[in-house]
Amino acid sequence: MTEKLTAPPKKEYQSFHDFPIVTDLDNFEADIALLGIPFGDPYSMGEASNDQSTAPTHVRRYCERALRDLDRYDFDIGGTLLNGEDIKVVDCGDVIGVAKDIAGNHNRSEQAMRKILSAGAMPIILGGDHA
């Protein structure tokens, strides 16, 4: 088993739209995998810990209202969100990060992304900043 790269989402909103939580990135099957990357590249070390660290939790929270019913017809996309397809979506939690270990955070994020892609899933990132 390799180093653990992700942790479950914060308890406040356990997973995006109650999709199953998967933190074992070596053994999972999904079509779409959500991944929180709750940090970024600060301009100074004093900015290493800021609101970007809560971004994935807030995205999970505020998207809940829009995603209450995946079978609802959406006029913006011209159908239902998953279009009646058998699409497996999982929430891989948040990449484990250390505020002042910027290089390590980038490395763990890249490793998590590579594992998701090698599993054949399409990643959707819930992020921190532009880094």
C-alpha positions in Angstrom: 0.0 0.0 0.0 1.3 3.4 -0.9 1.3 6.6 1.2 -2.2 7.9 2.0 -2.8 10.9 -0.2 -6.3 12.0 0.7 -8.6 12.3 3.7 -12.4 12.2 3.8 -14.1 15.6 3.4 -14.9 17.7 6.5 -17.8 16.4 8.5 -19.9 19.5 7.8 -20.6 18.3 4.3 -19.3 14.7 4.2 -19.3 14.2 0.5 -20.3 16.0 -2.7 -24.0 15.2 -3.2 -23.7 12.2 -1.0 -21.6 10.3 -3.6 -19.6 7.5 -2.1 -16.3 8.5 -0.4 -13.2 6.8 -1.8 -9.8 7.6 -0.2 -8.0 4.4 -1.4 -6.8 5.8 -4.7 -5.1 2.5 -5.6 -8.3 0.5 -5.6 -11.4 2.2 -6.9 -13.7 2.2 -10.0 -15.5 5.3 -11.1 -16.3 7.3 -14.2 -16.0 10.7 -12.4 -13.8 11.4 -9.3 -14.1 14.6 -7.3 -10.9 15.7 -5.6 -10.5 18.5 -3.1 -7.2 20.4 -3.3 -7.6 22.8 -0.3 -4.4 24.9 -0.7 -2.5 26.9 -3.2 0.7 28.7 -3.8 0.9 31.7 -1.4 2.7 34.8 -2.3 4.4 34.7 1.2 4.6 32.2 4.0 2.3 34.4 6.1 -0.4 33.6 3.5 0.2 29.9 3.5 -3.0 29.2 5.6 -6.0 31.2 4.5 -9.5 30.8 3.1 -8.5 28.7 0.1 -8.1 25.8 2.6 -11.8 25.8 3.1 -12.8 26.0 -0.6 -13.6 22.3 -1.2 -15.9 22.2 1.9 -17.7 25.4 0.7 -18.1 24.0 -2.9 -19.6 20.8 -1.5 -21.9 22.8 0.7 -23.2 25.3 -1.8 -23.5 22.9 -4.7 -25.9 20.7 -2.7 -28.9 23.0 -3.4 -28.3 22.9 -7.2 -27.8 19.1 -7.2 -30.8 18.1 -5.0 -32.3 16.1 -7.8 -30.0 14.7 -10.4 -33.1 13.6 -12.4 -34.4 17.1 -12.7 -34.5 18.5 -16.3 -31.9 21.3 -16.6 -32.7 23.9 -19.3 -29.1 25.1 -19.4 -27.8 21.7 -20.5 -30.9 20.5 -22.3 -31.5 17.4 -20.1 -30.7 15.8 -16.8 -27.3 16.2 -15.3 -26.2 12.6 -15.8 -28.6 12.2 -18.9 -30.0 9.0 -17.5 -26.6 7.2 -18.0 -25.2 4.8 -15.5 -22.3 7.1 -14.5 -20.5 6.2 -11.2 -19.3 9.3 -9.4 -17.2 9.2 -6.2 -15.8 11.9 -3.9 -12.1 11.2 -3.2 -11.9 13.7 -0.3 -9.2 16.3 0.1 -5.5 16.0 -0.6 -3.7 15.9 2.7 -1.7 19.1 3.0 0.7 20.9 5.3 0.4 24.7 5.1 4.2 25.4 4.8 5.1 22.4 2.7 4.2 23.8 -0.7 6.3 21.4 -2.8 4.9 18.5 -0.8 1.3 19.7 -1.4 1.9 20.0 -5.1 3.5 16.5 -5.2 0.6 14.9 -3.3 -1.9 16.6 -5.5 -0.1 15.4 -8.7 0.1 11.9 -7.3 -3.6 11.8 -6.5 -4.4 13.1 -10.0 -2.2 10.5 -11.6 -3.9 7.7 -9.6 -7.4 9.0 -10.6 -6.4 9.2 -14.3 -4.8 5.8 -14.2 -8.1 4.4 -12.8 -9.8 5.7 -15.9 -11.9 8.3 -14.1 -12.4 11.9 -15.1 -11.2 14.2 -12.3 -13.1 17.2 -11.2 -11.1 19.4 -8.9 -12.6 21.4 -6.0 -9.9 23.8 -5.3 -8.1 26.3 -3.4 -6.4 28.7 -5.9 -4.8 29.0 -9.3 -1.6 27.0 -8.4 
